[in-house]
Amino acid sequence: MSHLSHLVVALPPNLSVPRLREELGADLTPEFVVWDHQGRDPVDPATLDLVVLPFHTTSRTPNPGYVGTQDLARTLPRLTRARLVQLQSLGSEGVPELVPPGAALANAVGVMEEQTAELAVTLLLAGHRDLVHHVRTAGTWANRRSPGLFGRRVLVLGFGGVGQAVVQRLRGFGVEIVIVAATARTTADGTVVHSITELPDLLTEAEAVVCTLPLNGGTRRLLDTDALAALPDGSLVVNVGRGAVLDTDALVAELRSGRLRAALDVTDPEPLPPDHELWNLPGVLITPHVGGNTEVMPQRLHELVARQIRNLALGLPCENVLVHPKEAAACPVT
């Protein structure tokens, strides 16, 4: 029945072998090994067919639950038999160049976009309803008027899965939504998407920016000193994409002056050091990169990994392929 007679699958510690066996059923019985890509290898990497990576980071700062790309640089090139390397995240920065030529690289589309959009809107509401002030002055009953979200112009930066989910949720809040992505287009439902080349002019009229962009050469520090300076006084910057899309030093300067406010789920550096100035600046709300981390995420991850195992075993197309194998592979890609 199977395309490969015996599959050996490496899993990160956060995934459950029993749960995957339940998802797969009795007809597929791969061999599983747990591999954190740190310390000693549990098996010879050259014996693995599919490798699910731990959550990864390009930062050299230790981040609990994440593996650094410096560790992946040691392990991934030795996956000479692997046909698929599966990320648990949408972002892939630092990984494509490490994947061996015979393997495809896939990300986790469908696992956390809805939850991340949920947090983006939570941060947007929290910022416009002044929750930082109210929490910090708890016990004083310091009633003051907040900006409010209703009637605001919100610029959503990025229109991938997360950006689309943010827009869908915002449509019920009585706001004007301006969407900016890599290329201008009008979607089938009539939604207008502006080109990134229009961003400087559009920022001048935005009262909030929700950044959902991935990190790449074209987005790194896209929101720099000039971009932030273009925003009107009192604007709120929300970032649930990648920290380095936003120039931290430029943001700190704006926050020090009190001209802008920020609500951040991602930062640069990340994790944000305990003594970093961002923690104590006025008008700032920070969450520790928890956008997709809700109770539904583990179920979706296990379902995705089970589907990819089945795809690989039966010679079916793999999902969410970012990098195609440079050599013929047992897992076809679309």
Residue frames relative to the residue before (quaternion, step in Angstrom):
aa qw qx qy qz dx dy dz
M 1.0000 0.0000 0.0000 0.0000 0.00 0.00 0.00
S 0.7523 0.4110 -0.2300 0.4607 3.57 0.86 -0.92
H 0.5505 -0.6106 0.4702 0.3211 3.50 -1.22 0.62
L 0.7418 0.2134 -0.1304 0.6222 3.56 1.14 -0.72
S 0.4802 -0.7077 0.4312 0.2875 3.57 -0.74 1.00
H 0.8062 0.0171 0.0118 0.5913 3.58 1.05 -0.67
L 0.1530 -0.7989 0.5785 0.0613 3.56 -0.65 1.12
V 0.1327 -0.7465 0.6461 0.0873 3.54 -1.07 0.82
V 0.0744 -0.8272 0.5554 -0.0410 3.55 -0.53 1.25
A 0.2167 -0.7647 0.5957 0.1159 3.57 -0.86 1.01
L 0.1192 -0.7996 0.5882 0.0198 3.55 -0.88 1.03
P 0.4585 -0.6322 0.5307 0.3293 3.59 -1.16 0.48
P 0.6782 -0.5351 0.3145 0.3935 3.61 -1.16 0.46
N 0.6551 0.5444 -0.3317 0.4056 3.63 1.08 -0.51
L 0.6496 0.4805 -0.3322 0.4866 3.61 1.24 -0.14
S 0.3756 -0.7549 0.5132 0.1603 3.54 -1.10 0.86
V 0.4323 -0.6977 0.5131 0.2512 3.56 -0.81 1.04
P 0.6645 0.4925 -0.3348 0.4515 3.67 0.78 -0.83
R 0.6497 0.5202 -0.3228 0.4507 3.58 0.99 -0.80
L 0.6590 0.4913 -0.3100 0.4777 3.57 1.02 -0.76
R 0.6286 0.5206 -0.3470 0.4621 3.59 0.99 -0.73
E 0.6277 0.5247 -0.3317 0.4697 3.57 1.06 -0.70
E 0.6525 0.5106 -0.3059 0.4689 3.58 0.99 -0.82
L 0.7098 0.4806 -0.2617 0.4436 3.58 0.96 -0.88
G 0.3393 -0.7352 0.5174 0.2768 3.57 1.03 -0.71
A 0.7176 -0.4983 0.3078 0.3768 3.54 -1.34 0.08
D 0.6205 0.5942 -0.3540 0.3696 3.60 1.15 -0.43
L 0.7531 0.2650 -0.1825 0.5738 3.60 1.21 -0.35
T 0.0299 0.8178 -0.5697 0.0761 3.57 -0.62 1.12
P 0.0177 -0.8230 0.5677 -0.0090 3.60 0.43 1.16
E 0.4683 -0.6109 0.5458 0.3310 3.52 -1.33 0.22
F 0.1657 -0.8019 0.5693 0.0734 3.57 -0.79 1.01
V 0.0288 -0.7465 0.6631 0.0463 3.53 -1.21 0.67
V 0.3529 -0.7148 0.5634 0.2172 3.58 -1.14 0.65
W 0.0356 0.8102 -0.5755 0.1051 3.56 -0.70 1.13
D 0.1758 -0.8097 0.5537 0.0828 3.59 -0.65 1.10
H 0.4207 -0.7379 0.4306 0.3051 3.60 1.36 -0.01
Q 0.6433 0.4291 -0.3327 0.5397 3.54 1.23 0.49
G 0.7786 0.2644 -0.2051 0.5309 3.58 -0.97 0.71
R 0.7961 -0.2865 0.2203 0.4855 3.55 -1.19 -0.61
D 0.4604 -0.6581 0.5212 0.2885 3.56 -1.12 0.69
P 0.4381 -0.7151 0.4734 0.2694 3.63 -0.83 0.92
V 0.7696 0.0662 -0.0366 0.6340 3.57 1.24 -0.55
D 0.6243 -0.4835 0.4322 0.4355 3.52 -1.32 0.05
P 0.4511 -0.7071 0.4634 0.2860 3.67 -0.58 1.04
A 0.6243 0.5661 -0.3396 0.4176 3.59 1.12 -0.56
T 0.6427 0.5154 -0.3321 0.4594 3.62 1.25 -0.08
L 0.5840 0.6218 -0.3500 0.3870 3.61 1.27 -0.12
D 0.3069 -0.7565 0.5547 0.1605 3.56 -1.08 0.83
L 0.7857 0.0627 -0.0009 0.6154 3.58 1.05 -0.80
V 0.0754 -0.7997 0.5956 0.0054 3.57 -0.88 0.97
V 0.1570 -0.7490 0.6390 0.0776 3.54 -0.79 1.10
L 0.3116 -0.7888 0.5043 0.1623 3.56 -0.59 1.15
P 0.5171 -0.5525 0.5261 0.3879 3.56 -1.26 0.33
F 0.6297 -0.4471 0.4220 0.4749 3.57 -1.24 0.10
H 0.1738 -0.8266 0.5322 0.0569 3.57 -0.83 0.93
T 0.1241 -0.7741 0.6162 0.0747 3.54 -1.31 0.36
T 0.3975 -0.6946 0.5430 0.2542 3.55 -1.15 0.60
S 0.5296 0.6457 -0.3984 0.3794 3.58 1.29 -0.19
R 0.4162 -0.6890 0.5358 0.2548 3.55 -1.14 0.66
T 0.5421 0.6107 -0.4023 0.4139 3.58 1.26 -0.19
P 0.5016 -0.6614 0.4529 0.3254 3.63 -0.76 0.94
N 0.0357 -0.7896 0.6115 -0.0360 3.55 -0.92 0.98
P 0.4005 -0.7514 0.4609 0.2502 3.62 -0.29 1.21
G 0.8082 0.2484 -0.2014 0.4946 3.57 -0.87 0.99
Y 0.6886 0.4268 -0.2723 0.5192 3.58 1.29 -0.12
V 0.2627 -0.7226 0.6117 0.1860 3.54 -1.23 0.55
G 0.4383 -0.7067 0.4931 0.2557 3.56 -0.99 0.83
T 0.5624 -0.6011 0.4367 0.3629 3.57 -1.10 0.61
Q 0.5511 0.5884 -0.4072 0.4292 3.61 1.19 -0.33
D 0.6410 0.4845 -0.3207 0.5016 3.60 1.16 -0.56
L 0.6496 0.5127 -0.3172 0.4632 3.58 1.00 -0.80
A 0.5872 0.5720 -0.3705 0.4368 3.59 1.14 -0.55
R 0.6493 0.4949 -0.3083 0.4883 3.58 1.21 -0.46
T 0.7722 0.4115 -0.2002 0.4408 3.57 0.91 -0.91
L 0.6913 0.5382 -0.3122 0.3675 3.59 0.75 -0.98
P 0.6592 0.5147 -0.3540 0.4186 3.65 0.81 -0.73
R 0.6604 0.5153 -0.3094 0.4502 3.61 1.20 -0.36
L 0.5136 0.6337 -0.4243 0.3931 3.60 1.28 0.13
T 0.0087 0.8725 -0.4880 0.0224 3.55 0.70 1.10
R 0.7126 0.4112 -0.2646 0.5030 3.62 1.19 -0.39
A 0.5140 0.6916 -0.4039 0.3071 3.57 1.19 -0.51
R 0.2310 -0.7741 0.5773 0.1186 3.54 -1.09 0.80
L 0.7940 0.0990 -0.0724 0.5955 3.58 1.23 -0.28
V 0.1143 -0.7278 0.6730 0.0656 3.52 -1.12 0.91
Q 0.1375 -0.8276 0.5439 0.0173 3.55 -0.54 1.23
L 0.2722 -0.7396 0.5966 0.1513 3.57 -0.85 1.04
Q 0.3830 -0.6905 0.5553 0.2608 3.55 -1.26 0.42
S 0.6906 0.4522 -0.2450 0.5085 3.55 1.30 -0.18
L 0.5637 -0.5467 0.4820 0.3887 3.53 -1.37 0.08
G 0.6930 0.4738 -0.2668 0.4734 3.56 0.97 -0.89
S 0.1602 -0.8144 0.5551 0.0536 3.55 -1.01 0.84
E 0.3133 0.8059 -0.4776 0.1560 3.58 1.27 -0.04
G 0.8134 0.2593 -0.2180 0.4729 3.53 -0.98 0.96
V 0.6812 0.5188 -0.2885 0.4285 3.62 1.20 -0.32
P 0.6230 0.5850 -0.3856 0.3478 3.68 0.74 -0.84
E 0.6905 0.4926 -0.2928 0.4413 3.58 0.93 -0.84
L 0.6645 0.5106 -0.2984 0.4568 3.60 1.27 -0.26
V 0.5568 0.6367 -0.3847 0.3696 3.58 1.23 -0.41
P 0.4636 -0.6931 0.4690 0.2910 3.63 -0.82 0.91
P 0.6689 -0.5742 0.3018 0.3629 3.59 -1.11 0.64
G 0.6945 0.4905 -0.2958 0.4355 3.60 1.07 -0.52
A 0.6811 0.4982 -0.2736 0.4615 3.59 1.26 -0.17
A 0.3581 -0.6620 0.6091 0.2499 3.50 -1.30 0.52
L 0.2493 -0.7296 0.6122 0.1755 3.56 -1.27 0.44
A 0.0443 -0.8030 0.5942 -0.0092 3.58 -0.81 1.03
N 0.2788 -0.7420 0.5776 0.1951 3.55 -1.14 0.60
A 0.6041 -0.6171 0.4039 0.3019 3.56 -1.32 0.04
V 0.0432 0.8003 -0.5909 0.0922 3.58 0.74 1.05
G 0.7797 0.3316 -0.2542 0.4663 3.56 -0.97 0.91
V 0.6218 0.5734 -0.3381 0.4127 3.58 1.25 -0.21
M 0.8712 0.0693 0.0205 0.4856 3.60 0.78 -0.93
E 0.3700 0.7510 -0.4911 0.2407 3.61 1.16 0.17
E 0.6728 0.5097 -0.3086 0.4386 3.59 0.86 -0.96
Q 0.6777 0.4932 -0.2967 0.4576 3.57 0.92 -0.89
T 0.6469 0.5154 -0.3232 0.4599 3.58 1.00 -0.81
A 0.6330 0.5144 -0.3263 0.4778 3.58 1.03 -0.75
E 0.6034 0.5615 -0.3439 0.4498 3.57 1.06 -0.76
L 0.6828 0.4638 -0.2915 0.4834 3.58 0.93 -0.88
A 0.6059 0.5636 -0.3641 0.4275 3.60 1.00 -0.76
V 0.6824 0.4620 -0.2842 0.4900 3.57 0.92 -0.89
T 0.5945 0.5551 -0.3574 0.4590 3.60 1.08 -0.65
L 0.6799 0.4793 -0.2860 0.4756 3.58 0.90 -0.94
L 0.6247 0.5386 -0.3314 0.4581 3.57 1.04 -0.78
L 0.6751 0.4793 -0.2853 0.4828 3.57 0.92 -0.90
A 0.6510 0.5274 -0.3211 0.4416 3.57 0.92 -0.90
G 0.6675 0.5015 -0.3017 0.4602 3.56 1.01 -0.82
H 0.7244 0.4384 -0.2547 0.4671 3.57 0.89 -0.89
R 0.7075 0.3924 -0.2766 0.5185 3.60 1.21 -0.29
D 0.5060 -0.7221 0.3846 0.2732 3.57 1.29 0.51
L 0.2112 0.8242 -0.5080 0.1346 3.60 1.06 0.64
V 0.5693 0.5841 -0.3939 0.4237 3.61 1.09 -0.59
H 0.6653 0.4919 -0.2991 0.4754 3.58 0.87 -0.94
H 0.6954 0.4905 -0.2987 0.4320 3.58 0.79 -0.96
V 0.6458 0.4992 -0.3272 0.4761 3.59 1.04 -0.71
R 0.6994 0.4807 -0.2823 0.4473 3.59 0.89 -0.90
T 0.7344 0.3545 -0.2320 0.5302 3.59 1.15 -0.42
A 0.2290 0.8004 -0.5241 0.1794 3.58 1.21 0.45
G 0.7588 0.3491 -0.2801 0.4732 3.52 -0.96 0.90
T 0.6873 0.4651 -0.2916 0.4757 3.59 1.24 -0.23
W 0.2895 -0.7779 0.5026 0.2420 3.58 1.31 -0.27
A 0.2420 0.7994 -0.5065 0.2143 3.56 1.02 0.97
N 0.0924 -0.8329 0.5456 0.0044 3.54 0.31 1.31
R 0.1838 0.7646 -0.6062 0.1189 3.56 -0.81 1.01
R 0.5775 -0.6110 0.4233 0.3376 3.55 -1.19 0.58
S 0.2503 -0.7663 0.5766 0.1328 3.59 -0.96 0.93
P 0.6473 -0.5286 0.3648 0.4105 3.61 -1.18 0.39
G 0.2512 -0.7766 0.5347 0.2190 3.60 0.93 -0.90
L 0.4334 -0.7129 0.4957 0.2413 3.57 -1.14 0.62
F 0.5739 0.6202 -0.3826 0.3737 3.59 1.02 -0.75
G 0.8267 0.2274 -0.1853 0.4800 3.56 -0.96 0.97
R 0.5364 0.6398 -0.4044 0.3734 3.61 1.24 -0.04
R 0.3844 -0.6660 0.5812 0.2662 3.54 -1.34 0.33
V 0.0809 -0.8180 0.5692 -0.0200 3.56 -0.51 1.26
L 0.1997 -0.7688 0.5994 0.0995 3.56 -0.77 1.08
V 0.1607 -0.7737 0.6090 0.0680 3.57 -0.69 1.13
L 0.1717 -0.8131 0.5547 0.0414 3.54 -0.51 1.26
G 0.7511 0.2313 -0.2303 0.5739 3.54 -0.28 1.34
F 0.0290 -0.8211 0.5693 -0.0279 3.57 -0.80 1.01
G 0.2793 0.7140 -0.5690 0.2974 3.50 0.88 1.07
G 0.8269 -0.2238 0.1499 0.4936 3.55 -1.18 -0.51
V 0.6860 0.4656 -0.2890 0.4785 3.58 0.91 -0.90
G 0.6584 0.5203 -0.3141 0.4441 3.58 0.87 -0.92
Q 0.6549 0.5057 -0.3142 0.4655 3.57 0.96 -0.83
A 0.6623 0.4986 -0.3060 0.4681 3.58 1.01 -0.79
V 0.6044 0.5371 -0.3510 0.4722 3.60 1.12 -0.64
V 0.6621 0.5072 -0.3078 0.4578 3.58 0.86 -0.97
Q 0.6322 0.5425 -0.3344 0.4406 3.58 0.92 -0.86
R 0.7003 0.4666 -0.2718 0.4668 3.58 0.93 -0.87
L 0.6629 0.5322 -0.3108 0.4252 3.58 1.01 -0.78
R 0.5614 0.6438 -0.3898 0.3440 3.58 1.12 -0.55
G 0.6880 0.4698 -0.2996 0.4650 3.59 1.16 -0.29
F 0.6333 0.5849 -0.3129 0.3986 3.60 1.26 -0.01
G 0.5049 -0.6798 0.4250 0.3198 3.59 1.19 0.18
V 0.4908 0.6376 -0.4490 0.3886 3.57 1.02 0.80
E 0.4321 -0.6273 0.5651 0.3170 3.54 -1.33 0.28
I 0.1712 -0.8117 0.5553 0.0595 3.58 -0.63 1.12
V 0.0707 -0.7615 0.6442 0.0112 3.54 -0.90 1.04
I 0.1499 -0.8153 0.5575 0.0446 3.59 -0.65 1.13
V 0.0536 -0.7834 0.6192 0.0027 3.55 -0.97 0.94
A 0.0725 0.7826 -0.6134 0.0779 3.57 -0.91 0.96
A 0.7647 -0.3801 0.2404 0.4615 3.57 -1.28 0.00
T 0.8113 0.0986 -0.0319 0.5754 3.58 0.95 -0.84
A 0.4954 -0.6477 0.4953 0.2997 3.55 -1.13 0.70
R 0.1842 0.7653 -0.6027 0.1310 3.56 -1.08 0.72
T 0.2673 -0.6919 0.6317 0.2255 3.50 -1.40 0.13
T 0.3591 -0.7626 0.4978 0.2041 3.58 -0.63 1.11
A 0.7241 -0.4546 0.3037 0.4204 3.55 -1.32 0.26
D 0.7153 0.4270 -0.2632 0.4865 3.60 1.08 -0.60
G 0.6346 -0.5767 0.3147 0.4070 3.58 1.27 0.26
T 0.4354 0.6946 -0.4666 0.3321 3.61 1.24 0.11
V 0.2840 -0.7641 0.5603 0.1468 3.57 -0.81 1.04
V 0.0951 -0.7761 0.6230 0.0223 3.54 -0.87 1.04
H 0.2845 -0.7744 0.5469 0.1426 3.56 -0.74 1.09
S 0.5297 -0.6247 0.4765 0.3196 3.55 -1.22 0.54
I 0.6072 -0.5629 0.4243 0.3665 3.54 -1.20 0.56
T 0.5807 0.5882 -0.3758 0.4190 3.60 1.17 -0.46
E 0.6595 0.5007 -0.3025 0.4720 3.58 1.23 -0.41
L 0.4196 0.7613 -0.4366 0.2315 3.58 1.26 -0.26
P 0.6493 0.5307 -0.3647 0.4046 3.67 0.71 -0.84
D 0.6947 0.4567 -0.2817 0.4789 3.60 0.91 -0.84
L 0.6707 0.5127 -0.3073 0.4392 3.60 0.95 -0.82
L 0.5999 0.5789 -0.3608 0.4181 3.59 1.10 -0.63
T 0.6155 0.5881 -0.3547 0.3866 3.59 1.03 -0.68
E 0.7559 0.3420 -0.2012 0.5207 3.60 1.19 -0.41
A 0.5230 0.6443 -0.4085 0.3800 3.60 1.28 0.11
E 0.2567 -0.7693 0.5660 0.1482 3.56 -0.93 0.90
A 0.7622 0.0607 -0.0829 0.6391 3.53 1.37 -0.11
V 0.1467 -0.7515 0.6366 0.0918 3.54 -1.19 0.67
V 0.1012 -0.7632 0.6360 0.0535 3.56 -0.91 0.98
C 0.1551 -0.8156 0.5552 0.0502 3.57 -0.39 1.26
T 0.0229 -0.8009 0.5977 -0.0287 3.57 -0.76 1.11
L 0.3932 0.7789 -0.4284 0.2348 3.58 1.29 0.16
P 0.4406 -0.6266 0.5611 0.3137 3.56 -1.23 0.51
L 0.4786 -0.6523 0.4995 0.3098 3.56 -1.28 0.22
N 0.2258 0.7338 -0.6211 0.1575 3.54 -0.89 1.02
G 0.7651 -0.3866 0.2417 0.4548 3.56 -1.25 -0.03
G 0.7091 0.4635 -0.2627 0.4619 3.56 1.09 -0.62
T 0.7353 0.4154 -0.2349 0.4812 3.60 1.19 -0.37
R 0.4831 0.6750 -0.4506 0.3286 3.63 1.16 -0.32
R 0.8461 -0.0559 -0.0377 0.5288 3.56 -0.76 1.17
L 0.1579 0.7929 -0.5603 0.1799 3.55 0.98 0.86
L 0.7116 0.3440 -0.2224 0.5709 3.56 1.04 -0.81
D 0.0878 0.8309 -0.5330 0.1334 3.53 0.29 1.34
T 0.7997 -0.2803 0.2000 0.4918 3.57 -1.26 -0.29
D 0.6920 0.4777 -0.2869 0.4590 3.59 0.84 -0.95
A 0.6572 0.5114 -0.3190 0.4526 3.59 0.93 -0.86
L 0.6805 0.4735 -0.2977 0.4734 3.59 0.89 -0.87
A 0.6343 0.5349 -0.3327 0.4481 3.58 1.02 -0.73
A 0.6215 0.5596 -0.3396 0.4305 3.59 1.16 -0.55
L 0.5860 0.5957 -0.3744 0.4018 3.60 1.15 -0.48
P 0.5282 -0.6277 0.4615 0.3376 3.60 -1.02 0.69
D 0.6460 -0.5075 0.4031 0.4033 3.57 -1.23 0.45
G 0.8040 0.2922 -0.2172 0.4701 3.57 -1.02 0.81
S 0.4482 0.7044 -0.4526 0.3130 3.61 1.25 -0.03
L 0.3260 -0.7332 0.5708 0.1743 3.53 -1.24 0.60
V 0.1771 -0.7690 0.6086 0.0828 3.58 -0.93 0.97
V 0.0629 -0.7825 0.6195 -0.0068 3.56 -0.68 1.17
N 0.0155 -0.8073 0.5899 -0.0044 3.59 -0.85 0.93
V 0.0538 0.7782 -0.6224 0.0646 3.55 -0.71 1.17
G 0.4977 0.6618 -0.4165 0.3753 3.60 1.30 0.22
R 0.6901 -0.3412 0.2973 0.5647 3.54 -0.07 -1.35
G 0.6006 -0.6328 0.3593 0.3312 3.54 -0.96 0.93
A 0.7210 0.4792 -0.2634 0.4256 3.57 0.87 -0.92
V 0.4546 0.6316 -0.4818 0.4028 3.62 1.23 0.14
L 0.7183 0.3673 -0.1963 0.5573 3.55 1.22 -0.60
D 0.3866 -0.7112 0.5418 0.2262 3.58 -0.85 0.99
T 0.3590 -0.7823 0.4660 0.2048 3.57 -0.27 1.28
D 0.6601 0.5086 -0.3249 0.4471 3.61 0.86 -0.87
A 0.6497 0.5041 -0.3175 0.4722 3.58 0.99 -0.80
L 0.6505 0.5071 -0.3218 0.4648 3.59 0.99 -0.79
V 0.6338 0.5347 -0.3345 0.4478 3.59 0.93 -0.88
A 0.6449 0.5254 -0.3276 0.4480 3.58 0.93 -0.84
E 0.6705 0.4854 -0.2977 0.4756 3.59 0.97 -0.81
L 0.6686 0.4981 -0.3043 0.4608 3.58 0.99 -0.77
R 0.5948 0.5665 -0.3588 0.4434 3.58 1.04 -0.72
S 0.7008 0.4688 -0.2671 0.4667 3.55 0.96 -0.89
G 0.4432 -0.6998 0.4493 0.3346 3.57 1.24 -0.39
R 0.4636 0.7114 -0.4337 0.3014 3.58 1.26 0.08
L 0.7856 0.1842 -0.0945 0.5831 3.59 1.06 -0.77
R 0.2524 -0.7185 0.6210 0.1856 3.54 -1.38 0.23
A 0.1467 -0.8091 0.5655 0.0631 3.59 -1.16 0.44
A 0.0565 -0.7417 0.6670 0.0434 3.53 -1.27 0.63
L 0.0127 -0.8603 0.5001 -0.0979 3.55 -0.25 1.32
D 0.1632 -0.7534 0.6268 0.1138 3.54 -1.00 0.89
V 0.7467 0.2360 -0.1571 0.6017 3.57 1.27 -0.31
T 0.0911 -0.8038 0.5878 0.0095 3.56 -1.06 0.77
D 0.1875 -0.7254 0.6422 0.1618 3.51 -1.38 0.15
P 0.4441 -0.2791 -0.8129 0.2530 1.62 -0.96 2.33
E 0.1697 -0.7591 0.6179 0.1148 3.51 -1.38 0.26
P 0.4333 -0.2352 -0.8519 0.1765 1.53 -1.58 1.94
L 0.5326 -0.6140 0.4753 0.3368 3.56 -1.17 0.59
P 0.4551 -0.7038 0.4599 0.2933 3.64 -0.61 1.05
P 0.6112 -0.5981 0.3743 0.3586 3.61 -1.04 0.75
D 0.7309 0.4159 -0.2417 0.4841 3.60 1.08 -0.62
H 0.3973 0.7303 -0.4807 0.2787 3.61 1.22 0.19
E 0.5867 -0.6282 0.3990 0.3194 3.54 -1.03 0.88
L 0.5689 0.6294 -0.3840 0.3644 3.60 1.06 -0.67
W 0.6072 0.5949 -0.3642 0.3804 3.59 1.01 -0.74
N 0.8117 0.3228 -0.1231 0.4709 3.57 0.96 -0.84
L 0.4666 0.6718 -0.4610 0.3440 3.58 1.20 0.12
P 0.5427 -0.6261 0.4371 0.3500 3.62 -1.04 0.63
G 0.8244 0.2708 -0.1883 0.4600 3.54 -1.17 0.63
V 0.5912 0.5646 -0.3673 0.4436 3.59 1.19 0.48
L 0.0571 -0.7569 0.6508 0.0162 3.54 -1.03 0.92
I 0.0367 -0.8154 0.5771 -0.0290 3.59 -0.73 1.09
T 0.0659 -0.7534 0.6530 0.0407 3.54 -1.04 0.89
P 0.5088 -0.7220 0.3947 0.2530 3.63 -1.01 0.80
H 0.7049 -0.4733 0.2668 0.4560 3.60 0.59 1.21
V 0.3483 0.7527 -0.4723 0.2986 3.55 0.76 1.11
G 0.2370 0.8414 -0.4703 0.1206 3.58 1.29 0.20
G 0.8012 0.2885 -0.1503 0.5022 3.59 0.76 -0.99
N 0.5771 0.6667 -0.3361 0.3309 3.53 1.29 -0.31
T 0.2976 0.7147 -0.5735 0.2680 3.54 0.22 1.34
E 0.7245 -0.4610 0.2881 0.4239 3.57 -1.26 0.15
V 0.6296 0.5404 -0.3465 0.4375 3.61 1.15 -0.42
M 0.5517 0.6599 -0.3933 0.3248 3.61 1.12 -0.55
P 0.6664 0.4943 -0.3486 0.4359 3.69 0.74 -0.82
Q 0.6370 0.5258 -0.3411 0.4488 3.59 0.97 -0.77
R 0.6783 0.4864 -0.2964 0.4642 3.57 0.91 -0.90
L 0.6248 0.5328 -0.3416 0.4573 3.59 1.05 -0.70
H 0.6735 0.4889 -0.3030 0.4644 3.57 0.88 -0.91
E 0.6364 0.5241 -0.3307 0.4594 3.58 1.00 -0.77
L 0.6545 0.5091 -0.3120 0.4638 3.59 0.95 -0.86
V 0.6760 0.4885 -0.3053 0.4596 3.59 0.82 -0.97
A 0.6346 0.5231 -0.3339 0.4605 3.61 0.98 -0.79
R 0.6491 0.5057 -0.3255 0.4657 3.61 0.96 -0.79
Q 0.6664 0.5017 -0.3111 0.4554 3.58 0.95 -0.83
I 0.6065 0.5309 -0.3532 0.4750 3.59 1.07 -0.67
R 0.6638 0.4975 -0.3007 0.4706 3.56 0.92 -0.90
N 0.6245 0.5386 -0.3342 0.4563 3.59 0.98 -0.83
L 0.6886 0.4858 -0.2838 0.4575 3.54 0.86 -0.99
A 0.6757 0.5122 -0.2958 0.4400 3.56 0.93 -0.92
L 0.7722 0.3629 -0.1789 0.4900 3.57 0.99 -0.83
G 0.4992 -0.6772 0.4199 0.3402 3.58 1.25 0.04
L 0.4139 0.7045 -0.4662 0.3391 3.56 1.17 0.59
P 0.6352 -0.5277 0.3781 0.4184 3.63 -1.19 0.33
C 0.3926 -0.7011 0.5465 0.2359 3.55 -1.00 0.85
E 0.4651 -0.6822 0.5003 0.2607 3.56 -1.20 0.59
N 0.8756 0.2039 -0.0963 0.4271 3.51 -1.40 0.38
V 0.2533 0.8042 -0.5078 0.1767 3.59 1.06 0.65
L 0.2169 -0.7800 0.5801 0.0895 3.55 -0.84 1.08
V 0.7838 0.1356 -0.0375 0.6049 3.55 1.03 -0.89
H 0.3060 -0.7563 0.5528 0.1697 3.56 -0.73 1.06
P 0.5510 -0.6010 0.4454 0.3700 3.59 -1.06 0.58
K 0.4177 -0.7110 0.5121 0.2403 3.54 -1.06 0.79
E 0.7180 0.2966 -0.2204 0.5899 3.53 1.34 -0.16
A 0.6603 -0.4855 0.3656 0.4412 3.60 -1.19 0.33
A 0.0947 -0.8154 0.5711 0.0043 3.56 -0.81 1.04
A 0.5637 -0.6130 0.4415 0.3339 3.54 -1.25 0.47
C 0.6991 0.3973 -0.2597 0.5348 3.59 1.24 -0.29
P 0.2689 -0.7776 0.5400 0.1770 3.64 -0.23 1.16
V 0.2238 -0.7698 0.5847 0.1244 3.54 -1.16 0.55
T 0.3272 -0.7375 0.5552 0.2021 3.53 -1.22 0.53
